[in-house]
Amino acid sequence: QISSQANVVQVIELKGNNANGIFGFASNLSTNISEPGNLTLIVTRQGGTYDTVTLTWAIVPAMQGAGAVVYDFVANTSQVVFPPGVRQAPLVVTTFSDGLPSLAQRFTVVLLSVVSGDGYVSTTPTSGASINGLLSRWNFTVLENDYPYGLLQFNTSLLPPPRTLVPAATSSPVLYVDKSNRTAILVYVVRAMGTVGTISVDYRTQDGTASSSSATPHYVTTGGTLSFLPTDQVKSFPVTILDNLIPELWKTFYVVLANPRGDLGVPSIGSPLTITIRPSHNAAGVFAFSASSSLVVVVEGASATDTIVRGGG
């Protein structure tokens, strides 16, 4: 006999066979990203595509316990939302520049968890929404940035205090000098930004409108090598300006850096230094009345002619 009160049984078929999807990266290759920059990774959804699924991810250092820290990212952790029926979605890692020198560092994007929005609990790890453990991590490298081995640049202003971070120059350096006989000026080269390793660089002068090899030279050819230990930030060398006793307007020549090298990495070099020699020996001329016209007598109503002499240049 069947009871008239309890003759119906409700049977609920639980989720199964990855009904909400199994999530993972499209591949698990490694890649690089600059600072600042964007890295777009594709997360795929295999299996079922029922309901909305929220995936949480985070960035962790690839070398745990090695002193690596997670920084310079717009977001260290965030979420990707898959609407129903959607098979793939982008996961974007964004770095920003903090202006601090950094060597290359390796990180990993880890898919942490997935939660479906249907309200039903999965009976097994793979019955609803789950993560593919083989495709849950993506390794990437933030390339070295902001000159970790140094940016060698000329300095024409106040020298920086010891052990301070010198920023990269924003304009080409110019040094103004006066022409005088055998006067040596000091040219300063500063190691801006990073100070990793011991580095060296060559320097040499280069003619412009001023010459070091003409019959009436303006300066003495100079060249050599500067070496910086990790604790060195400023080096200098002399450049001799000559007085050829000739009235001249503005003259320029250059000092260039070349062949940078280092024991751990190669530093960068900044713009050449322009050395500008100011006008000399009354280059534009000295004007005066001639000696013969120092006294001119003119009768009222008449005219007179005088002579002006231009001396110097």
Protein Blocks (a to p, Z undefined) as FASTA:
>chain_A
ZZfklmcccdddddeehlnopcddfblcdcddddddddddddddehjfehjddddddddd
fbghilpacehiablbdcddddehiabdcdddddddehiacdddddddddfbdcdfkopa
cfbfklmcccdfklmcccdddddeehlnopadddfbdcddehiacdddfbdcddddddde
hiacddddddehiaedjddddddddddfbcfkbmbdfbdcddddddddfkbcbdcddddd
ddehiacdddddddddehiadfkbccddddddddddddeehlnopadddfklmpccddeh
iacddddddehZZ
